[in-house]
């Protein structure tokens, strides 16, 4: 029997927006993935998470929680003991 890659939602994810501090924190239970299995990218409109472990791929895109906000350049991603924590600043989007 051959194995095929598949997409999963097996990695529990939670996003918390602290509006008063202007920060969005996304936490992913990424076990059993290692740091080499994880890709995090961020732009002003989206955080993109990808975990590729063995034959499983997990993908999730997170947008600012408030439609009129965007992400700032204040960004941090930490992987510790199987937990991926991504924190990104948020601010009100300027009209352009």
C-alpha positions in Angstrom: 0.0 0.0 0.0 1.5 3.3 -1.0 1.2 6.4 1.3 0.0 9.7 0.0 0.4 13.1 1.5 -2.8 14.6 3.0 -3.9 17.8 4.6 -5.1 17.7 8.2 -6.5 19.9 10.9 -5.0 17.7 13.6 -2.9 20.5 15.2 -5.2 22.3 17.7 -4.9 26.1 17.1 -6.1 29.1 19.1 -5.9 32.8 18.3 -6.3 35.5 21.0 -6.6 39.2 20.1 -5.6 41.7 22.8 -7.0 44.8 21.3 -5.8 47.1 24.1 -2.2 45.9 23.6 -2.6 45.8 19.8 -1.4 42.1 19.5 -2.7 38.9 18.1 -1.2 35.7 19.5 -1.7 32.4 17.7 -0.8 29.2 19.6 -0.5 25.8 17.9 0.0 22.4 19.5 2.5 21.2 16.9 3.6 17.9 18.4 5.1 15.6 17.0 6.5 18.1 14.5 10.0 19.5 14.9 11.1 23.0 14.2 12.3 21.9 10.8 8.8 20.9 9.9 7.3 24.4 10.5 7.1 27.4 8.2 5.6 30.7 9.4 5.3 33.8 7.2 3.4 37.0 7.8 2.4 40.0 5.8 0.3 43.0 6.7 -2.9 41.1 6.0 -2.2 37.4 6.8 -0.2 35.0 9.0 0.4 31.8 7.1 1.3 28.6 9.1 2.4 25.4 7.5 3.5 22.2 9.3 4.8 19.3 7.2 5.4 16.2 9.2 5.9 12.8 7.6 3.0 12.4 5.2 0.8 15.1 6.8 0.5 18.7 5.9 -1.3 21.3 8.1 -2.0 24.7 6.6 -3.8 27.7 8.2 -4.0 31.3 7.2 -5.0 33.9 9.9 -6.3 37.3 9.1 -6.5 40.3 11.4 -9.4 39.7 13.7 -10.9 43.1 13.0 -11.6 43.9 9.4 -10.2 47.5 9.6 -6.9 46.3 11.2 -3.6 45.1 9.7 -0.6 43.4 11.1 2.5 45.5 11.9 6.2 44.6 11.6 6.2 43.7 15.3 6.4 39.9 14.9 7.7 36.9 16.8 7.5 33.2 16.4 8.7 30.7 19.1 8.6 26.9 19.1 9.1 25.4 22.5 8.3 21.9 23.8 5.9 21.2 20.9 4.0 24.5 21.1 4.3 27.1 18.3 3.5 30.7 19.5 3.2 33.4 16.9 2.7 37.0 18.1 2.0 39.8 15.7 1.2 43.5 16.4 -2.1 44.9 15.1 -3.1 48.5 14.2 -5.9 50.3 12.5 -5.5 50.3 8.8 -4.9 53.7 7.2 -7.2 54.6 4.3 -5.2 54.6 1.1 
